[in-house]
Amino acid sequence: MIASISPPDDPIAPEILRTILEAIGQEAGAAVEQTAISPIVTEGKDYSVTICDAEGALVSGTSVQALHFGAAMHAVRATIAAHGNSIAAGDVFVANDPHSGGGVHPQDVVIQRPVFFDGRRVAWVALTAHMMDMGGMVPGSSAPQATECYQEALRLPPVRLIRWHEEVSDIWNILRVNIRSSALVEMDMRSLIIGSAVAERKLVEMVGEMGLATYLAAARSLLTRAESVLRTRIRDIEDGCYASVARVEYRDTLLRIPCELRILGDRLLFDLSAAPSQVPHFFNSKAYILRAVIVPRVQELLAPGLPINQAFYDVVELMTKSGTIVDSVMPAPIAAAHMDATMAVDAAAWQCLQLAINASPKAMGRDYITAPAPAAYGVGRWNYLDAESGERRLFTLMSGALCGSPAARDRDGIDLKSGLTASASRMEYADIEVLESAYPLLFRARGTAGGLHGYGCTRSGLGCHEIFEPHGIDVIVGNMTGTKSWFPAAGGAGGLPGATMRLCVKRADGSIEPLHAQAAGVSLASGDCFELCCATGGGYGDPLDRDLASVIHDVRTRRIDETIAGEIYGVRFAHGSIDAEHTAAHRDRLRLDRLRRARPAKHPVAQHAASALDGTPALPLYTGIVQHGDLAVAEASGAVLAIAPDNWLNGCPVLDTPIDDRGAGVVARAHLDPKSGRILFIDVIFKDEPPSLAIRPDRWVHASASASTITPMHAGG
């Protein structure tokens, strides 16, 4: 029984409280699903339930979209700052503008309800969901052509929808006249209000049974104990700097955002201060949104058994500059604030944290290392004119978020998932029958996109592939938003890059029109089909090291054909079966051929005096790369790649494979083991750029050069 919980300092009390709060969140979520209308909420599960303390600190979150928790917390704190002592029992607030106390973008409204017990505010519940439209210049409120936030949507700072249990009709009327399909949007918004009422009632019952003092002490203990665990696990990571680069596509241009993680004792500091200035495009972001997205990644690696709460937001520190793409100010357009730039930074921050963990022998999470996150999505917002009512109706299809996950060090990726753990986005794959009954669509195909994906010793998952056409209506019109259409996600430890996002229209006359990921005004008439092939993450490890049984399985399941098996995996067939002996010899020839075709290393190191490696411990730097004293060494071959503090990538011969001719030319740059020809890392970069990764634990940066008898080679640089 809850009432029997022992004293407030009992370590059991916080765990009991955690499970009760999660159950309350699930009940509130069930109420949302039973009363909302839009499939994006009811089927796609694009909603969340967040429970905060009286001052807005996150205590519990329930959602398939964990990024909502930090944004909802931000909205609650903005509401407290705006309304202060006037907040009363029976109030319900709404906000949607990231520039003034909203959530992750204007289409995600945050409904907030203060919870009072015996006249004292003890908690907040905040429910967030994606609305089909919030006004603005295009249906769906995501306008790639917008240059200011004023064009994008009806923007609401924290305002009351309900005051003292009475609806504020003026606000509801403003919403109705500014939003397309307002009746549908209103019902979805009311479902969040209903869910918040369920959570409020359950919270009051719980506090009454538990006792206010016990509840407050258990909630405080839940946060302090989580922070203690996190700080301890961060201290197990090697102090130092770990760097990566986030890249944002916009049509044919690319923005570069350097990301550096500094481990300072028990602190995680992500430095994004070198980000470019904000742009007149819809994907500018805010610092609190970046933190909201990065926190689930930290939980995934460092503390998968802990619930996400305020402790995670306290340990994740960000350095940003106001007015940049990652911390924009008015009037920057911001309708995709949680997507393009934020997803790219998320992938870079995730990679930095993995680099740090990989270089730390005692760190939590070393058993779970993957290729970089794909940072990919493709969303279509479609509208049509209803013949009966004369009203313009709209809908959003989120299938493009179902990309293939990156490969991990010890396993293949997962189809239709952006990540490999429960902490990653778990957007549901809505049934065709539901979509066809709700929208004027007929699906011709829906499944996984065969062909190109992230090959490697372990391979990525496959992304979503779907083809649909208008049904029962003359024309539908769509606006596209998406990423990774020409600059793919990199692989890890020698794995190949992932597949890119591909969108096109197949016209009734047989012609095919490729589409930009930010195409607007895409018109589909009767007989026209829209086709989507999602991007994927990259592979992990040199594909020539993939075991033959896995290659056979991929061929038999038609994931790849024999041509791919031969060209990518170096497999030789005889009489319909793999010839193991000839395959091994062929793979050796392919590795040597790489070295023959490669350019010399930027900073080659002489390979004599191998005895210098004797007697020094092997400390990890990267998968397959270890540190012996002041030397970085390829573990499998013993080749010396660098002398501290140089980047070990500079000691590798490199082999470029062109990917795209935009900008300075995009290449997949393979960094090779100078002895064996095995691929150690493939960088996806412009051909005139330096390496995108830097791994600089303090023990490497400060290693003594005098300890080495191996010297750099002057010839070749």
N, C-alpha and C positions, 0 to 999 in steps of 0.2 A: 504493500500500500504506500502511496506517496506520502501520506501523513506520518508514516512511521520512519521516514528518513531521519537519521541521526544528526548530530550537531552540524552546523554550517561548514566546519572545517573537515568533515568526513570526506575522504577522497572518492567515495562511492557516489555521493550526492551529485557532483557535476556530470558523471556518466549517465545517471538516471535522468537528470534534466536534459541532457543532450538527446536521448532517445525520445523523451516526451515531446520536445520541441520539433524533432524531425517528424513525429507522428502528426503533430498539429499542422505542420507545413503540408504534409501529404493530404490531410483532410481538406485543408483550404484549397489545395490544387485540384482535388477531386470535384469540389464545388465549382471551380472555374471550368473544368472540362465538361461538366454536366449542363452548364448554362451558357457557355460561349457558343458562337455560331461558326466562326471562320475555321476551316480545316487547318490553317497554319497554327492555331491554338489547340484545337481539339485533337488533331491527328499529328501535327508536327511537334507539339509540345513546346512551342516557343513562348514560354511563360515561366515565371518564377515566383516563389514565396520567400520573403526575407523577414527575419525577426531581429529587431535591434533593441538595445536597452533604452532607457528613458532619454539619453543624450545622443542616441544615434550610432553607438558602437555595435558592430555586427556580432550577434550571438549565435544565430543559426540560419542556414539557407537551405532551401529545398528546390531543386530545379535540374533539368537536363542542360541548362545553360548557366554554368557557374559564374560567367562573366557578369551576369545581372546583379550579383550580390553587392559588389563594390559600387556599382552605379546606383542601386537602390539606397544604399547607405549614404552615398553622397547627396541624394535627393532629400532624404530625411533630415540630414544636418542643414541643408539649405532651407528647408521648411522651418526648422527650429530657429535659425538665424533671422528669417523673414518675419515670423509671426510671434515668436517669443511667448510672453505671458498670456497672450490671447488664445492660445491653443487650449481647447476644452474637450471634455468627453462628448462624443457624438459628432465630432468633426471628421471630415474626410477630405484630403487634399489630393490634387493632381499636379504633375509637372512633366514636361517633355523636352524642354530646351536645354541642351548641354551647356550653352553659354550662361544660363541663369538658373541652375539648380535642377536640371532634368536628368535623364538617364544616359543611355549610350548613343542614342540618336533620336530625332524628333518622332519617328514612327513608334518607338517604344515608350508608351506612357507609364508613369509610375504612380499608382494609387497608394496613398499613405493614410493610415489610421492610427492615431494615438490610442494606447490602452491604459485605462485608469483603474486603480483598485483602491477602494476606500478614499476616493478623492485625490489620490496621488498618481501621477503619471509614472508607470513602471515599465512600459515597453512601447515599441512601435511595430506595426506590421506593414510591409510594403510589398505590393504585388505589381509585377511588370509583365506586359505582353506586347507583342507586335500588332499594331493596328493596320488594317488594309490601306488606310489613307489618313493623312492629317492635314490635307489642303496643300496649297502651293501650286507651282506652275505645271506640274505633270501629275497624272493619276498615280497614286502610290507614294508620292512625296519624295521620291529619290530621283533627282534630276541631274544627270551628269553635266548638263549644260549650265547649271546654276553657277553664278559667280559671287553671290552673296546669300547669307542665311535667310534674308527677307524673302527670297524667291522660293524657298524650299517647302515651308510648311507653316501652319498656324503654330506659333511658338508660345508656350505657356510657362511662366515661372511658377513657383509653388502658389497655388490658389485653392480656395475651398470649393469643392463640389457639393459638399454637405456641411451645414453649420448647425450644431446642436440638434442633430437628427432631422433637420429640414433641408431639402434640396435647394441649392442656390440656382434658381431658374435662369438668371441672367447668363451664367457661365455655360449652362447646358445649351441655351439658345445660340450663343456665340459659336459653340462647337457645331451645332446642327447646320448653320448657314455657311460655314467655312470648309466643310468636309464632304467629299464625295461619298456616296453610299452611306450617308450619315446614320440611317437606321441600323444598318449592320454594325458599324463602328460603335454606336451607342450601346448595343447589346453586348458586344465584346467588352466594352469598358465597364458596363454594369456587372459583368461576370466577375471582374476583379474586385469590385465593391462587395459583391456577395461573398467571395472568398475571404476578403479581409474581415467581414463580419463573423464568419465561421472561426477564423483564427483568433479574433478578439474574444469571443465567448469562451473558447477553449483555454486561452491564456488566463482569463479571469478565474475560471474554475480551477485551473492548476495552482495558481498563486493562493487561492483560498484554501485548498487542501494542503499545500506544502507549507504555507505560512510565508509572509512577506520577507522576514529576515532570512529564512533558509533559502528562499528563492534568490534573493539578491546576492547572498554569499556564494551560493552554488554557481550562479552565472558569472560572478567575478572570478571564482576559482577555475571555471571552465576556460576562461581566457588566459589567466596567468599560467596555468599548467601547460596549455598549448604553446605559449610563448617560450616557456622554459625548455620544452622539448626541441622547438625549432632552433633556439639559440645554440643549444648543445650540438645539434646536427650541423649547423653552419660552421661551428668551430672545428669540425672534423674535415672541412674543405680547406685545401691549401691556400693560404693567403697569396694574393697576386692579382693580375689583370688578365682577363680573357675576353677577346674581341671578335666580333662578327659584323656583318653588314646587312641591313634591311634594305630591300629594293622595292619601289612602288611603281607599277606601270600606270601610265595614263595615255591611252592610244599608242602613239609611236615614240613617246618619251619615257624616260626612267629617272626617278628620283632616288638618291642614295642617302641612307640614314645610318651613320656609324653607330654601333652599339658596343659599349664596353661594360663588363661586369667586374667590379672590384670586390674582392673578398677581404674584409678587414676585421679579423677576429670573429665576432658573432654577427657581423653586418653584411647584408647583401645590398650593394649600391650599383644600380644600373645607370650609367652615364649616357644620356641622349642629347647632351648639350650642343653637339655639332650638327644637329638636324637642320635641314634647310628651312628657310622662311616659309610661312604659311602660303598657300596657293589659292587661286580663284577656282578651285575644283571641290567637289563635294566630299572629299575624304580627309579633310583636316580633322585632327583629334584633340583630346585634352589629356592632361597628365593623369587625372583620376580614372579615365577610361583605360589608359595603358596599364595602370596598376591593377584595375579590375580584371584585365585579361591575363596579365602575367602571374597573378597570385595562384590561379588553379594549376599552372605549370609547376610552380614551386611546391605546391602540395603534392602533385603527382610524383615528383622525384624524391623530395625530402621527407614527406610525412603522409603517405597515402592512407594511413590508418586514422589520421586526425580529421575532424570536420573543419571545413573552412570557416574561420571566424576572425574577429578583429586582430588576433595575434598575427596572422599572416600579413595583413595590411600594414602592421606596425614594423615588421622586419624587412619588408620590401621597400627600399628607398629608391627614389628616382631623382636624377638631376636633369632638368629641362630648362629651356629658355622660353619665356613668354613671347608669343608672336611667331613661333615656329610651327611646323606642320604637326608636331607632336604635342604642342601646348598652345593652341591657337586662341585668338581673341576676336571679338566682334570686328567686322561683320563676316568673318570667314564662313563659307558654306561648310556644313557639318553633317549632312544627311547620312553619310556613310562613315561616321566617326569611329565606328567599331570594326570597320572592314579593311579596306585597302592598306592604308598606312599602319593602322593598329595591328592588323594581322601580320604584316611584314615585320614589325618590331617584335611582336610576340614570338615569331619564328626565330628571329635573331637572338632575343633574350633567352629563349629556350635552348638554343645552340650554345650560347655562352655558359649557361649553367651546366649543361652537359659536358662541355669542355673542362670546366672547373672540377666537376665530379670525377671525370675520367682521369684527371691528373692527380687525384687524391686517393691514396691507398686505403684510407679508413672511412671514406665518405659513404653515406647512405645513397643508394640509387645507382651504384656502379654496375649492378646486374641488369639495369634497364637503360641501355644507351641505344638511341635510334639515329637515323638520318634526320636532317632538319624537317620541321613541320612543313607541310605543303603550302600553307598560307594562301589557300585557293578557295574561291567560291564563284558561283555564277547564278545570279538571281534574275528572274524575269517578272516584271510587274505588268500585267496585261489588263486591258479594259475593252469594253464593248458597249454598244447602245442596246438597252433592253427594248424590244419591239412593243411589248405590252404597256410598260409604264413610261417609256420615253426617257428613263433615267440612265445615266452612264454608270455602269457597274464595273467593278474591278476585282482582281485577285492576284495573289503572289504565289509563285511556285519556287520552293526552296530546294528542289532536287539538286541544283548546282552546288549546294553545300556538302553533298555526299561524295566527297572526293576519296581517292584511295590513300590509306594511311602510309607513312614512310615505313621502310623496313627497319627492323631492330637488329642488334648485334647477334641475337640468338634465335630470331624467328622472322618469318615472312610477315608482311603487312596485311591489313584487313581490308576487304572490299567495302566500299560505301561508308567508310569511317575516316574522319580526319586524324584520329589518334589511335593509340593501341591500348589505352586504359579507360576505366570508367570515369576518370576525371576529365577526359577530353570531351569535346562536344558530342552529344548523343542525339542530335536531331533525328527524329523518327522518319522512316521511309513510308510516307502516306500511301494507302492502298489506291490503286487505279480506280476501283469502283467508287470510292468516296470522291475522288477528284472529278471523275466523269459525271457523277450525279450532282455535284455542286457547281460545276463550271461547264461552259459550252465547248467541251474538248472531246476528242477521240484519240486515244493513244494507239499508235501503230507499233511501237516498240518501247520496252522499258526493262532495263537490266544493267549489267556491267559493260563498260566499254572495253572491248577486246583490243588486242594489238599493243601499241606502245605503252609501257609504264616504266617504273623505276627498276631496272635490272641490277643484279648484284649477287654476291654470295648468298645473301637473302634478298628477296625482291619486295617491292611495294605491293599494296593492294590495288585493286582496280576501282576507278571512279564510276559514277552513274552515267548511263547512256539512255537517252529517251528521245522519241520522235512522236510529235502529236500534231493535230490539225484542228481547225475550227469545226464544230459540229452543231448543226441546228441554228446556225447564225451565219450571216454573210461575211463579216470581217471582225477580227480582233486586232488590237494594236498594242505593242509592247515596248517597254524601255528596259534595256539590259544594264546590269551592273556586274562586274566580275574582275577577276585577277588571273595572273599566270597564263595569259594568252600567247606570250612569245618569250618570256624569260622564265624558264622552268625552275622548280626547286632542285637544289643540289642533293647529291647523295652523301653518304657518310663512309669514311674509311676505304675509299676506292669504288663505292657503288655509283652507278650511272645516274644522271639526272632523271627526274620524273617526267611524266607526260604533261603537255600544256592543255589549257582549256580551249575547246573548239566549239564554235557556234556557227550555224548556217541556216539559211532558208532554202528549202527545195521547192521551187515553183512548180505549179501545175503543168507548165510547158516543158519540164525536164531540166531547166537551168538551175544552177546552184549559186547562191549568193553568200559568200563568207561574211561574217559579222564581226565588228569590233566588240570587245567585252563591255564597252560603254555605249553601245548603239542605242539611239533613240528613235521613236516613231517607226518601229518595225511593224509592217502591216502584213497580216496573213489573211488571204481571201480563201474562198472555198477551193479545195484541192491543193493548197499550199501546205507544206509541212515545215515545222521548226525542229531542228536537231541540236541536241546538246551532248557533248562528250566532256566529262569532268577531268580536271587535272589530277595528278597524283603526287605523292611524295617520291623521294628518290630511293634507290637501292642502298644496301650496306655491304661493303666488302667487294673485292675484285670479282666480277662475274666469272672469271676463269677458275675461281675456287669453289663454285657452286657444286654441291655433290650431285652425282649423276642420277641418283634416285629421284631427287627433286626436279631435275630437268625432265626426266621421263614422265613424272606426274604432270608437269605443266603442259607437256605435249599431248598427253592422253586426255587431259581435261580441256584441251583446245585454248588454253591460255596463251600459248605460243605455238608456232609451227616449226617444222624442222629447219627451215631457213634461219629463223631467229636462233634456234638452238645451236646451229653451226656458226653463225656470224657473231653472236654475242657471247655464247657460252663455250665456244670452241669444241663442240661435240661432233664426233664422227660416227656415222651410221653404216651398218653393214647388214643387208638383208632385213631391213626394217627395225633393227635393234641397235643400241649404242655399242660401238666397238671401244671398250675401255682402254685397251692398250694403245690403239691409234689416237684416241682422244687425249691421253696423257702426253704423248709425243707432240701432237698438234698444239696443245696448250703451251708447252714449253717453247715451241717455235714462235707462237704469237707473242709471248712475253719478250723474247729476244728481238723480234721485229719491232716492237714498240721502242726499245732502246735504240735500234738502228735509225728510226725515223725521228726520234726526239731531239729537241734542242738541248744544249748543255745546261747544267744547273747554273743559277745566277751566282751562287757562292759555293762552288764544289770544294770538298774537303779531301785531302790526300788519304788514301786507304791503306797506309802502312802502319806498323807498330800496333797491331791488333792486341798485343799484350797489355796495352794501356787500359783495356777494358777489364782486365782481370782484377779481382779483389774489390771492385766497387759494386755497391748494390744497384739493382735495376729498379728504378722508380718510374711509374707510368707518366707519360706525357700525352699520348693520344693512342687510339687503338692501333697496335702494331708498332708503336714508337716508344722507346724507353730512354730514360736519362741515366747515364753512367758518369757520375762526377759532373764534369762540364761538357759532356758529349751527348748529343742526341743520336740514337742508334736505331736502325730498322731491326726489329726484334728477330724476324725470321732469318734474315741473311747476315746480320752483323755489320751491315754497311753503315759507316758513320755519315750522318747527314748535316750536322752543324756543331759548332763550338759556341757555348754560351757567351752572350745572350742572344745569338742570332736565331731567327725563325727557322725551324728545321725544314720548312717547305722550300727555302732558298737553296737547300742542298740537293734537291731532286731534279733530275732531267725532266723536262715537261713536253707534253704532246698535246697540241690543240686540235679540237674537232669543231668546225664552225656549226653554230646553231641558228643564228639569225643575223642579217646584215644591218639591222637598225643601229643607230648610234655609232660607236667606234667598232661595231661588230661583236656579237656575243659568241663566246666560245666555251666549250667544256674543256678545261685545262687539266689534264691528267698529270699528277705528280708521281713519278716512278721511283721505285727502289733502284738505285744505280747498279746494283749487282744482279738482281733477278728479273727486273722489268715488271714486277708486280705493281699494280696501281695502289698507292697509299692514300690518295685523296684526289677527288675531282672537284675543281672549283668552277662554278658557273659565273663568269665575269666578262666585262669588256676586255678585248685582247691587249689593251695598253695599261691595264690596271695591275697593281700589286696583289698579292694573295689577300683573300677576304678574311682569313682566320689568323689569329695570333694567340698563342698559348704561353703565358708568362707567369708561372708560379714564382714566388719570390726565391725559392730554392734554385731555380734555373737562372733567373736574372742575376743573382749574386754568386753563382758558382765561380770558383777561381780558375781563370784561364791558365794559370801557372801549373795547375795539376795535370795538364794534358801534354803528351808528347806528339800529338797529331796537329798538323798545321794546315791552315787554308792553302788552297792552290791558287797561284796568281794567274795562271793561264786560264782563260775562259771566264774570268771575273770573279 
